[in-house]
C-alpha cells in the first residue's frame, strides 16, 4: 500500500468512526428515552434497558453503516479537494482515478464486514433483545423456535402458531390448548388461519374439541369462524416472530423451504433472501458515488453542498429500492430482479458521475 493509499484510507476511516459514534449515540439516546418508561413501569432496572440497547447495536450498525460510509468518503475526499490536495496530486501526474482505488477497496471490505455482522451477530443478539422486551418488560411467555414457530404459555393455555404475518396481523396454522386447574386438557382448537380485528382474534376454518373431565368422550365441532378467547397482542407476536433481518441466510433459506412445504406462500421471504445478499453490495456503489461527488471540480468551494447531493442520492436509492422490493412482494417482479435492480441502476449512475467528474 502506497503512502497515498494509506493516507486516504486513514482519513476515510477516521471520518467514518466519528460519524458512526455520533449517529449511534443519538440513536441509542433517543431509543433509551423512549423505552425507559416501559422498563420502569415493569419494575425492570435501567441497567437491563442498557443491555437491551446494546443487544440491538449490531442491527443498528448494519442499518446506518452504509450511509456513514458515504458521509466519510464525502468528508475525507471533499476536504482533500477543498484544500487543493487533489490539484497537487494532479500536478504530480496522479489523476483522480488513483483516489478511487482505496475507496473501492474499502467498499469491498465494508461489504464483507456488513455481511458477516448481519449473518453472525444480528440474529443472536436480536433474539436476546426480544427476550428481554417480551419476558421482562411485557411479561409474556412467548418463544420462537428454531423453525420460527411461535409458542406462548398463558395462565391456562398453550398456543402454537406456525406462521405470523405482521403486516396483515394474520396467523396461519394456530392451535390453542386449554387446561383446567389440574393441568388436564379440556379443550383444543385448531384453525387454518386467523386475523386480529376489532381487538379480537377471529379464527377461520376451526375445529374445536372439548374433552370431558372424566377422560371419557369428547365433542368435536366445526366452525367457519370462531372468536378465540386468548390474551395475544399482535405487537408481541411481531416482536416474537423472527423477521428476515434477524435471520441468517441459511436460517432464512430453511424457513422458506419449510413454509413452502406446508403450502403457504413464501414470496416475501424469498425477496428478503435475495435482498440480504444484495444489501451489503451497496457499500461498493456508495464508494464510487462518494468519490464521484467529492472530486467534482465545481464542488470545490461547497463541501456541504456535495454532502447534501450525496445524501439526496442515497435517499433516492432507498426509495427506488423499496419500490422494487414492493413489486417483488406483490409478485409483479421476480425476487432476484427486485433485490438487485436498484444496485445495478445506481451503480451505473455512480460510474457515470465519476466519469464526468474527471
Phi, psi and omega in degrees: 000127181285169179300320180298314181296319178296321180295311180297316180298317180297318181294319180293315181294322178296317178295321180296319180297318179297313180297316183297314180297319181295312183292317179297321179297315179297315182297313182295320180296314180295316180295323178296317180296323181288325188265339188298326178298318179296320179294319181292319178296328179275358180074025180263134181300152180297334178298327178291330175294321177296316178298318178302315180291325178295323177295333181275350185302314179302319179296317178296319180301316180298326182285322188258345184301317180300316180293321176298322177296317178299314180298321181295323177292316180298320181290311185296308181287329177296320177294322177297319180292318182292325182273014176066016178291326178294320177295321178296322178294319180295325179293339177267008179084014179257114183278172180295332181297334178294332178284344180287330184300308179297325178292322178293319178298316177297322177300317178295317180295319177295323177301312179295319180296315179297320179298316181293318179297315180295328182275321190258324186260315187302310182301312183293318183291321181291328175300315179295319179296316180294325178295319177298315183294314184285312190274324183266324182267308182277348179058040179247133176267073181242132182226146173250127180282176180296335177270008178072014167291153181246129176241137179225136176246117176257194184301311181228027183222149168234124186243134178238129180235127181282321182210141177230132179251100186299322184298328182255358185051049186233139175249154177228128180071073183246137177232130182240118175257128179243135185239159174270189183294338179265015179059040172257136183293123180244343180203144175223133178237125175243130181226146179290319182207167178203151180224146181266112181225136177053038176078011182222154177267122176254120184259137182253147179051060186259147174243123183247125178244125178247123184259137178290149184293335181273007179079015182269242186290165175224148179254133180240126178231147179253140182225133172292319178217137178219142177269122184272134178266080182224146178266081186226111182268132179302326179295321177293322177297317179297326179289323182284320182290130180291131173274166182300324180293340183263006179240144173286169181300316181297315179295318179295321177298318178296321180293322177299314180296321179296314181297318181289325177297326181276002174089011179262158177285140181233025183300313181301316181291326179291321176296317179296327179299311179289328179294325178295328177284326184279331187302314182297334182290352177297335179295326178292317177297319181291329178295321177288318180297313181298318178295319181297321181283314186293332185264006178292130184298322184284357177261008190301323184265003183221070179299321176302327178294318180294323177295320178296317177301314182299314179294324178297316179292321177297323177294318177298322177300315181298318179296313182294320179295319177297322178295317179296318179296324177296320176296323177293318178299324181277004179063027175268353181212140177303148185301318182296314181294318181300325183280328188255347187299315182298319178300315182294316182295311185283334174293321176296319178295320179296320177298319177296318180296323179292323180294316183285347180278346181283000000 
